Amino acid sequence: MATNAIDQTRRMLSLVTYLRERPGAHVQDVARAFGITEDELISDLDVLPMCGTSFRGGDLLDIDTDGDRIWWHNPDDVAEPLRLAADEATALLVAARAVATLPGLRESDRDALVRATAKLETAAGETGAASSRLSVTFEAEGGVFADVDRAISERRRLWLRYYSPARDELTEREVDPIRLFAVGHTYMEGWCRLSEARRTFRLDRVAEIRLLDAPAAPPELELRDLSAGLVQPAAEDPEVVIEVGTGGRWVAEYYPHDSAEELPDGGLRITLRTPDPASLRRLALRLGGDGRIVTPPELADSAREAAREALAAYEDAL
């Protein structure tokens, strides 16, 4: 079952206490105790060493594993009661108040956050009072994140108006969310009922979102390994050949490709695969005179037509 961000945070906080009381615990036993796979546990353990007792770093958790057992080397160093500096208390209070206003946040989580904020305000004294004069508002993506997170937790379907830059259009669709993840940007992976396939949606491209009463029922899917990046072309994806000049050699650095052959003029002939060849039309427009799509011919024709339309629109605007 997919894990949402809030549940994972709760688990990792509990994991710290669990490991402190069980030095040298076996990976298999810990994973079983938390009801997760060993790979999910290892993923959590990769994050914990980046956590510490201060916003400035403080004493980081020195936790590692040899694949069989888990060792926490400095539990006593981080066991002292947390002491926040004035700026840290202010930052924490402002952030907590902002998160409490997020739409889509479960009421139980909101209530818990409000109670914790009140306790921190009391402990912070004058600093807590001063922090009330500051406020933060989230971009739209924050609200989208909260709605998606809630939908995953409550196993509910979502309705989206989503912008596709490849087609430069807004589409409406219903999606059964599977998980949230971040690779540069924050994404939702879900089963799209419009295409009846697994799709990935970038949250900052969601123009509108609603939780539906219909239950989310995505098919059983193996979660993709994203350690190699978000874009991982499959062997069966259509092949596209692009030729770029010296000013377009950066394409080979940013796009996964099968080959990049040197051309006599200093450019490259790049062969790549993509499940959506039409998405490369924007790349062709961006390259301008520094590149062109060679094959497939229908995509090359489409890119040239898009370039002509863009030029005509520019000339009409003059």
C-alpha positions as CSV (number, residue, x, y, z in Angstrom):
1,M,0.0,0.0,0.0
2,A,1.3,3.5,-0.8
3,T,2.5,5.6,2.1
4,N,1.7,9.3,2.3
5,A,4.1,11.9,3.6
6,I,2.5,12.4,7.0
7,D,2.4,8.7,7.7
8,Q,6.0,8.3,6.7
9,T,7.0,11.2,9.0
10,R,5.1,9.6,11.9
11,R,6.9,6.2,11.2
12,M,10.3,7.8,11.1
13,L,9.8,9.6,14.4
14,S,8.7,6.3,16.0
15,L,11.7,4.6,14.4
16,V,14.1,6.8,16.3
17,T,12.6,5.7,19.6
18,Y,12.5,2.1,18.5
19,L,16.1,2.0,17.5
20,R,17.3,3.8,20.6
21,E,15.8,1.0,22.7
22,R,17.1,-1.8,20.4
23,P,20.8,-1.3,19.5
24,G,21.9,-3.6,16.7
25,A,18.3,-4.5,15.7
26,H,18.0,-6.7,12.7
27,V,16.6,-5.1,9.5
28,Q,14.1,-7.9,9.0
29,D,12.7,-7.6,12.5
30,V,12.4,-3.8,12.4
31,A,10.7,-3.9,9.0
32,R,8.2,-6.5,10.3
33,A,7.5,-4.5,13.4
34,F,6.6,-1.4,11.3
35,G,4.7,-3.3,8.7
36,I,6.9,-2.2,5.8
37,T,9.3,-3.8,3.4
38,E,13.0,-4.0,4.0
39,D,13.6,-1.6,1.0
40,E,11.2,0.9,2.6
41,L,13.1,0.7,5.9
42,I,16.5,1.2,4.2
43,S,15.0,4.2,2.4
44,D,14.0,5.7,5.8
45,L,17.5,4.9,7.2
46,D,19.0,6.8,4.3
47,V,17.1,9.9,5.5
48,L,17.6,9.7,9.2
49,P,21.3,10.6,9.2
50,M,20.4,14.0,7.7
51,C,18.2,14.8,10.7
52,G,19.6,16.5,13.8
53,T,18.7,18.4,16.9
54,S,18.9,21.9,15.4
55,F,17.8,23.8,12.2
56,R,21.5,24.6,11.9
57,G,22.4,20.9,11.9
58,G,23.4,20.3,15.5
59,D,24.2,16.7,16.3
60,L,23.1,14.6,13.4
61,L,21.8,11.0,13.9
62,D,24.7,8.7,13.3
63,I,22.7,5.7,12.1
64,D,23.9,3.1,9.6
65,T,23.3,-0.5,8.6
66,D,25.3,-3.3,7.0
67,G,22.1,-4.6,5.4
68,D,21.5,-7.1,8.3
69,R,21.7,-5.0,11.5
70,I,21.1,-1.3,12.3
71,W,23.5,0.6,14.5
72,W,23.0,4.0,16.1
73,H,26.4,5.2,17.2
74,N,25.5,8.5,19.1
75,P,22.2,8.1,20.8
76,D,23.4,9.8,24.0
77,D,24.7,12.8,22.1
78,V,21.1,13.7,20.9
79,A,19.3,12.6,24.0
80,E,19.4,16.0,25.8
81,P,16.2,18.0,25.8
82,L,15.9,20.2,22.7
83,R,16.8,23.8,23.2
84,L,15.7,26.2,20.5
85,A,17.4,29.5,19.8
86,A,15.1,32.5,19.3
87,D,15.3,32.4,15.5
88,E,14.7,28.7,15.5
89,A,11.6,29.0,17.7
90,T,10.3,31.8,15.5
91,A,10.8,29.9,12.3
92,L,9.1,26.8,13.8
93,L,6.1,28.7,15.1
94,V,5.6,30.6,11.8
95,A,5.8,27.4,9.8
96,A,3.5,25.5,12.1
97,R,0.8,28.2,11.9
98,A,1.1,28.2,8.1
99,V,0.8,24.5,7.8
100,A,-2.2,24.5,10.1
101,T,-4.1,26.6,7.5
102,L,-3.5,24.2,4.6
103,P,-6.7,23.0,2.9
104,G,-7.1,19.3,2.9
105,L,-5.2,18.7,6.1
106,R,-6.9,16.1,8.3
107,E,-8.7,17.6,11.2
108,S,-7.0,15.3,13.7
109,D,-3.6,16.4,12.4
110,R,-4.7,20.1,12.4
111,D,-5.8,19.8,16.0
112,A,-2.6,18.1,17.1
113,L,-0.6,20.8,15.3
114,V,-2.5,23.6,17.0
115,R,-2.0,22.1,20.4
116,A,1.7,21.6,19.8
117,T,2.0,25.2,18.5
118,A,0.3,26.5,21.7
119,K,2.7,24.7,23.9
120,L,5.7,25.9,21.9
121,E,4.4,29.5,22.1
122,T,4.2,29.2,25.9
123,A,7.7,27.8,26.2
124,A,9.1,30.4,23.9
125,G,7.8,33.3,25.9
126,E,8.5,36.7,24.4
127,T,9.8,35.1,21.2
128,G,6.6,33.3,20.8
129,A,4.6,36.5,21.1
130,A,6.8,38.3,18.6
131,S,6.4,35.5,16.0
132,S,2.7,36.1,15.9
133,R,3.4,39.3,13.9
134,L,4.8,37.2,11.1
135,S,2.9,35.1,8.6
136,V,3.6,32.9,5.6
137,T,1.3,31.9,2.8
138,F,1.9,28.9,0.6
139,E,1.8,28.8,-3.2
140,A,-1.0,26.9,-4.8
141,E,1.2,23.8,-4.9
142,G,1.0,23.6,-1.1
143,G,-2.8,23.2,-1.2
144,V,-2.6,20.6,-4.0
145,F,-0.1,18.6,-1.9
146,A,-2.4,18.6,1.1
147,D,-5.4,17.5,-1.0
148,V,-3.4,14.7,-2.7
149,D,-2.0,13.6,0.7
150,R,-5.5,13.5,2.1
151,A,-6.8,11.5,-0.9
152,I,-4.1,8.9,-0.5
153,S,-4.7,8.6,3.2
154,E,-8.5,8.3,2.8
155,R,-8.2,6.3,-0.5
156,R,-10.4,8.7,-2.4
157,R,-10.4,9.6,-6.1
158,L,-9.3,13.0,-7.3
159,W,-10.6,15.3,-10.1
160,L,-7.9,17.4,-11.8
161,R,-7.6,20.2,-14.3
162,Y,-4.1,19.6,-15.4
163,Y,-1.8,21.6,-17.7
164,S,0.2,19.6,-20.2
165,P,3.1,21.7,-21.5
166,A,3.8,19.2,-24.3
167,R,0.4,19.9,-25.8
168,D,-0.1,23.4,-24.3
169,E,-3.6,22.5,-23.1
170,L,-5.6,21.9,-20.0
171,T,-7.3,18.6,-19.6
172,E,-9.9,17.4,-17.0
173,R,-9.4,13.9,-15.6
174,E,-10.1,11.7,-12.6
175,V,-7.1,10.0,-11.0
176,D,-6.7,7.3,-8.3
177,P,-3.6,8.6,-6.4
178,I,-0.9,6.1,-5.5
179,R,1.9,8.1,-4.0
180,L,3.7,11.5,-3.7
181,F,7.4,11.9,-4.4
182,A,9.9,14.5,-5.2
183,V,12.5,14.5,-7.9
184,G,13.5,18.1,-8.4
185,H,9.7,19.0,-8.3
186,T,6.9,17.3,-6.3
187,Y,4.9,14.8,-8.2
188,M,1.9,12.6,-7.8
189,E,1.9,9.1,-9.3
190,G,-1.6,7.8,-9.9
191,W,-3.9,5.7,-12.1
192,C,-5.5,8.1,-14.7
193,R,-9.0,7.1,-15.5
194,L,-8.9,9.2,-18.7
195,S,-6.0,7.2,-20.3
196,E,-6.6,4.0,-18.1
197,A,-2.8,3.9,-17.4
198,R,-0.3,4.9,-14.8
199,R,0.6,8.6,-15.1
200,T,2.8,11.1,-13.2
201,F,1.5,14.6,-12.5
202,R,3.7,17.6,-11.4
203,L,1.9,19.4,-8.6
204,D,2.7,22.9,-9.8
205,R,0.9,22.1,-13.1
206,V,-2.4,21.2,-11.4
207,A,-4.7,24.2,-12.1
208,E,-7.7,22.9,-10.0
209,I,-8.2,19.9,-7.8
210,R,-11.2,18.3,-5.9
211,L,-11.6,15.3,-3.7
212,L,-14.3,13.0,-4.9
213,D,-16.5,10.7,-2.9
214,A,-15.7,7.8,-5.2
215,P,-13.1,5.4,-3.7
216,A,-9.7,5.2,-5.2
217,A,-9.0,1.7,-6.6
218,P,-5.8,1.7,-8.7
219,P,-4.7,-1.7,-9.9
220,E,-2.0,-3.5,-8.1
221,L,1.2,-2.0,-9.6
222,E,4.9,-2.4,-8.7
223,L,6.2,1.0,-7.7
224,R,8.9,2.3,-10.0
225,D,12.4,2.7,-8.7
226,L,13.2,6.4,-9.1
227,S,16.8,6.2,-7.9
228,A,17.9,6.7,-11.5
229,G,15.6,9.7,-12.1
230,L,12.1,10.4,-13.1
231,V,12.5,9.8,-16.8
232,Q,13.5,6.2,-17.5
233,P,12.6,5.3,-21.1
234,A,11.5,1.7,-21.8
235,A,12.9,-0.4,-24.6
236,E,9.5,-0.5,-26.3
237,D,9.1,3.3,-26.3
238,P,9.2,5.0,-29.8
239,E,12.7,6.1,-31.0
240,V,13.4,9.7,-31.8
241,V,16.5,11.0,-33.6
242,I,17.5,14.7,-33.0
243,E,20.4,16.5,-34.6
244,V,21.8,19.5,-32.6
245,G,24.5,22.0,-33.3
246,T,27.2,23.1,-30.9
247,G,24.6,25.3,-29.1
248,G,22.4,22.3,-28.5
249,R,24.8,19.8,-27.1
250,W,23.3,20.4,-23.6
251,V,20.4,18.1,-24.8
252,A,22.6,15.1,-24.3
253,E,23.3,16.1,-20.7
254,Y,19.6,16.6,-19.7
255,Y,17.8,13.9,-21.7
256,P,18.4,10.1,-21.2
257,H,19.5,8.8,-24.6
258,D,20.6,5.6,-26.3
259,S,23.5,7.2,-28.2
260,A,25.0,10.5,-29.1
261,E,27.2,10.5,-32.2
262,E,29.6,13.4,-33.0
263,L,28.8,15.4,-36.2
264,P,31.5,17.1,-38.3
265,D,30.2,20.5,-37.4
266,G,30.7,19.9,-33.7
267,G,27.1,19.0,-33.1
268,L,25.5,15.7,-32.1
269,R,23.1,13.2,-33.5
270,I,21.1,12.0,-30.5
271,T,19.0,8.9,-30.4
272,L,16.5,8.6,-27.5
273,R,13.3,7.0,-26.6
274,T,10.2,8.5,-25.1
275,P,6.6,7.3,-24.4
276,D,5.3,10.6,-25.7
277,P,7.3,11.8,-28.7
278,A,5.0,14.8,-29.1
279,S,6.5,16.2,-25.9
280,L,9.7,16.9,-27.9
281,R,8.1,19.5,-30.1
282,R,8.7,22.1,-27.4
283,L,12.3,21.0,-27.3
284,A,12.6,21.6,-31.0
285,L,11.1,25.1,-30.6
286,R,13.5,25.9,-27.8
287,L,16.5,24.8,-29.9
288,G,15.5,26.9,-32.8
289,G,18.3,26.9,-35.3
290,D,20.5,24.8,-33.0
291,G,18.6,21.6,-33.6
292,R,16.0,19.6,-35.6
293,I,14.0,16.4,-35.3
294,V,15.1,13.9,-37.9
295,T,12.8,11.0,-37.2
296,P,10.1,10.0,-37.0
297,P,9.1,12.1,-40.0
298,E,5.6,12.8,-38.7
299,L,7.1,14.3,-35.6
300,A,9.6,16.3,-37.6
301,D,6.7,17.7,-39.7
302,S,4.7,18.6,-36.6
303,A,7.7,20.4,-35.1
304,R,8.2,22.4,-38.3
305,E,4.5,23.3,-38.4
306,A,4.6,24.4,-34.7
307,A,7.6,26.6,-35.5
308,R,5.8,28.2,-38.5
309,E,2.8,28.9,-36.3
310,A,4.9,30.5,-33.6
311,L,6.7,32.7,-36.1
312,A,3.4,33.8,-37.6
313,A,2.0,34.7,-34.2
314,Y,5.1,36.7,-33.4
315,E,4.9,38.6,-36.7
316,D,1.2,39.3,-36.1
317,A,2.0,40.8,-32.7
318,L,4.5,43.3,-34.2
